[in-house]
Amino acid sequence: MNGRPIEFGVDGIPEWLRGVAEHEPADPKGVNPVIDRTIAKQFAAALTAREAAVLVLFGGNPEPDPRARGGLPSDADVLLTQRANTLRQHRGQVAFPGGGVEPGDGGPIDTALREAREETGLDPAGVRPFAVLSRIYIAPSRFDVTPVIAYWHTPGEVGVVSETEAARVTRVPLADLIEPSHRFMVRHPMGYLGPAFAVDGMLVWGFTAGVLAGLLAVSGWERDWDHHDVRDLESSLAAVGMTL
């Protein structure tokens, strides 16, 4: 990615999140095109791009599990949504809560928290943002997206607020994401090749999978997985009842 994460201090976040807090997302296997997709490499994209932000929200026991890799507690999770099938862009895809910047927003953290509240009912008071990553450009929707990384120190109820925006809101266990049998590569009919996760009856791919894979690579929790396992995207989506 272009530049280091902007850190707001890591005091007050769990020790098991230190790797994510203190290191830039990485791609040690050379299979993750998402985290290096800056707008500077998209030529004229800057002329039409719209700024956006997403909330990458980790929850779980603040105390590390000394028996687990990287101290990952058994209840650690990340908040994801599945976009409604009626949306014009990225319909049905698994995503982080987030969306476009609005005039009243004071920066990417404001945008990410506002969008998460609107989409899931999240109470921002229970969330501690601790890093803002470099922007990632999503060409199909022309969004220049800033991921905001946060810890959910006081979890509350979340769910679908508007069925026109999200079909599902779920807390996906990190243990499921790092399970090697749940990880593989997918190839899009148009040629895109990138990491994917099959978890909780969903296929996580594209931007969301790329950000997760980049963070897992520096987390200290990751287990070795077969990045040579390349599967057809449409077939992988069909296997969990999803479509392009």
Protein Blocks (a to p, Z undefined) as FASTA:
>chain_A
ZZjaddebjehiafklmmmmmpccddfkopafklmmcfklnojmmmmpccdddddddedd
fbdcfkbghhiafkbccddddddfkbmbhghiacdedddddfklgbjklmmmmmmmmmno
pafklpccfbdcdddddfknopacdddddddfbgcddddfblklpgbdcdddfklmmmmk
lgccdddfklpacddddeehiacehjllmmmmmmmmmnopaccddfklccdfklmmmmno
paZZ
